[in-house]
Amino acid sequence: MKRFVSTIILFALTAWPCWGFASDMYVVVNAPVDASLDEKSLLALIKGQRRNWDDGNAATVILPSRESDDFELVAQRIFGVSGRMMQRLWFRVVFSGYANAPEYLDEPSGVVAAVADKPGALGILLSEQKPEVPSSLRVVALK
């Protein structure tokens, strides 16, 4: 029994860095020029509480998919729920007509490219440092 407990504790301590708790959260944005990029506005878009930018153009939210290493962590930090519940919340919002369906990415490394390819898109990125992006995009740190 002691060996089992020791193994669990050792696993938890060695896996801790992989969980991404030390990572900062950024929103990579390809927004209209006059769009409000404060944290409250961005979170409203990310959570599906708003569907459009200030000028009326549609926003496309890019979230980590179930296959992504960031799936559960983003769900916890943004929505305060599990990844499964985050998807359920989004299904409810989309099917109620309150928001546009998000796009899901398997790899966090594709967030910048996906946002750059889609005007009006915004995506979540976990990183130890502010990501480098093309000049057409903006990066906002979430607290």
C-alpha positions as CSV (number, residue, x, y, z in Angstrom):
1,M,0.0,0.0,0.0
2,K,2.8,2.4,0.9
3,R,4.5,1.7,-2.4
4,F,1.2,2.4,-4.3
5,V,0.8,5.8,-2.5
6,S,4.5,6.6,-3.1
7,T,4.0,5.8,-6.8
8,I,1.0,8.1,-7.0
9,I,2.7,11.0,-5.3
10,L,5.8,10.5,-7.5
11,F,3.6,10.5,-10.6
12,A,1.8,13.7,-9.5
13,L,5.0,15.5,-8.9
14,T,6.6,14.6,-12.2
15,A,3.5,15.2,-14.2
16,W,2.8,18.6,-12.7
17,P,4.8,20.6,-15.3
18,C,2.9,18.8,-18.1
19,W,-0.4,20.0,-16.8
20,G,0.4,23.5,-17.9
21,F,-0.4,25.3,-14.7
22,A,2.5,27.7,-15.1
23,S,1.5,28.6,-18.6
24,D,0.1,32.0,-19.4
25,M,-3.1,32.3,-21.4
26,Y,-3.2,34.5,-24.5
27,V,-5.9,35.3,-27.1
28,V,-4.6,35.6,-30.6
29,V,-6.9,38.0,-32.5
30,N,-7.6,38.8,-36.2
31,A,-10.2,41.5,-35.4
32,P,-11.5,44.5,-37.2
33,V,-9.5,47.6,-36.8
34,D,-11.8,49.4,-34.3
35,A,-12.7,46.2,-32.3
36,S,-12.6,46.4,-28.5
37,L,-9.9,44.0,-27.3
38,D,-10.3,44.3,-23.6
39,E,-10.4,41.1,-21.6
40,K,-14.2,41.4,-20.8
41,S,-15.1,41.7,-24.5
42,L,-12.8,38.9,-25.6
43,L,-14.1,36.6,-22.9
44,A,-17.7,37.3,-23.9
45,L,-16.8,36.2,-27.5
46,I,-14.9,33.1,-26.2
47,K,-17.7,32.0,-23.9
48,G,-20.4,32.5,-26.6
49,Q,-22.1,35.4,-24.9
50,R,-21.5,37.5,-28.0
51,R,-21.4,36.4,-31.6
52,N,-20.1,39.5,-33.4
53,W,-17.4,42.1,-33.1
54,D,-18.4,45.7,-32.3
55,D,-18.8,46.5,-36.1
56,G,-21.3,43.7,-36.6
57,N,-18.8,41.3,-38.3
58,A,-19.0,37.7,-37.2
59,A,-16.4,36.4,-34.8
60,T,-15.0,32.9,-35.1
61,V,-13.8,31.3,-31.9
62,I,-11.0,28.7,-32.1
63,L,-10.8,26.3,-29.2
64,P,-8.7,23.3,-28.4
65,S,-10.3,20.0,-29.4
66,R,-10.6,16.9,-27.2
67,E,-7.4,15.6,-28.7
68,S,-5.5,18.7,-27.7
69,D,-3.3,18.7,-24.6
70,D,-4.8,22.1,-23.7
71,F,-8.5,21.0,-23.8
72,E,-9.1,20.5,-20.1
73,L,-6.9,23.4,-18.9
74,V,-8.6,25.9,-21.2
75,A,-12.0,24.6,-20.1
76,Q,-11.0,25.0,-16.4
77,R,-9.4,28.4,-16.7
78,I,-12.0,30.1,-19.0
79,F,-15.2,28.3,-18.2
80,G,-14.5,26.9,-14.8
81,V,-15.7,23.4,-15.9
82,S,-14.4,20.2,-17.4
83,G,-13.7,20.0,-21.2
84,R,-16.8,17.9,-21.7
85,M,-19.0,20.5,-20.0
86,M,-17.3,23.3,-22.0
87,Q,-18.4,21.5,-25.2
88,R,-21.9,21.1,-23.8
89,L,-22.2,24.8,-23.0
90,W,-21.1,25.6,-26.5
91,F,-23.6,23.2,-28.1
92,R,-26.4,24.8,-26.1
93,V,-25.3,28.3,-27.1
94,V,-24.9,27.4,-30.8
95,F,-28.2,25.5,-31.1
96,S,-30.0,28.3,-29.3
97,G,-28.8,30.6,-32.0
98,Y,-26.8,32.9,-29.6
99,A,-23.4,32.3,-31.1
100,N,-21.5,31.0,-34.1
101,A,-20.1,27.5,-33.8
102,P,-16.5,27.4,-32.7
103,E,-13.7,25.7,-34.6
104,Y,-11.6,23.1,-32.8
105,L,-7.9,22.5,-33.3
106,D,-6.0,19.3,-32.2
107,E,-2.6,21.1,-32.1
108,P,-1.9,24.3,-30.2
109,S,0.8,25.0,-32.7
110,G,-1.9,25.7,-35.3
111,V,-3.7,28.5,-33.5
112,V,-1.8,31.4,-35.0
113,A,-2.1,30.1,-38.5
114,A,-5.8,29.3,-38.1
115,V,-6.5,32.8,-36.7
116,A,-4.4,34.5,-39.5
117,D,-6.4,32.6,-42.2
118,K,-9.8,33.7,-41.0
119,P,-10.7,37.4,-40.6
120,G,-12.6,38.0,-37.4
121,A,-11.1,34.9,-35.7
122,L,-9.8,34.6,-32.2
123,G,-8.0,31.7,-30.6
124,I,-6.7,30.6,-27.2
125,L,-3.1,29.9,-26.8
126,L,-1.2,28.6,-23.7
127,S,2.4,29.6,-23.6
128,E,5.2,30.4,-21.2
129,Q,5.8,33.7,-23.2
130,K,3.9,36.0,-25.4
131,P,3.6,34.3,-28.8
132,E,5.2,35.8,-31.9
133,V,2.5,36.6,-34.5
134,P,2.3,38.3,-37.9
135,S,1.8,42.1,-37.8
136,S,-1.9,41.6,-38.9
137,L,-2.7,39.9,-35.7
138,R,-2.8,41.0,-32.1
139,V,-2.1,39.2,-28.9
140,V,-3.9,39.9,-25.6
141,A,-2.9,38.3,-22.3
142,L,-5.7,37.0,-20.1
143,K,-5.3,37.2,-16.4
